[in-house]
Amino acid sequence: MEKNEIKDRLFDVLNDTDNLPIQDIVVDDRNNIVNVYLTDGTRFSVHVEKCGIWNICEV
């Protein structure tokens, strides 16, 4: 699976969920980052890299 496909699928999964208080989802294709903004003002960034690992960082 390529990076763009996993970013698209991640966006779709997050966008279709009703279980999280998501305010907005912003995809930064240049930097391969999916930013998820919650209604309480918290932002989580998912960096997509094809290397066999994944990270979620609270910023």
N, C-alpha and C positions, 0 to 999 in steps of 0.2 A: 504494500500500500504506500502511496506517495504522500508527502506532507500536505499538499493541498486537499487531497481527499479526506485525510483524517481531520484537518481543520474544518472542512465543510460538515463532516459527520458530527464532530464535537459541537459545532454551532447548532445543528439541527436538534441534537439531543437536549442541549441546554435550553433552546428556544421552545421546545415542546413540553418541557417539564412544568408541572403546576406545584411541585413540592418545594421549590426554592423561591425566596423573595427576590427574583431578578428584576432589576430596573432596566438594564441595558446590556447588550453584548456588542463589543467593538472588536473587530478582527483587524490586526495590523499585519497585513500580508508581507510587507517588506521585511519585518523583523520576526515573522512567524510566531506571533503572540496573539492569543485570544484573551481579551480583557473582559471580565465579568463584573459588572457593577450591581451591587445589591441595594435594596431600598433603604438600608441603614447607613449608606455611604461607604461601605466597605468595597474595596476592589480586589479581585483575585486575578492574577495573570497566569495563563498557561502557556509556556514556551514549548512549541512543537519542533522537535528535532529528530531526525531519523538516525537514532543511535542506540536504540534498544532500551532507553530509560525515559522517564518523564518526571517533571517537577511542577509543583504548584506553590507559588509564593504569594504571601499576603503583603501588599504594599500600601 
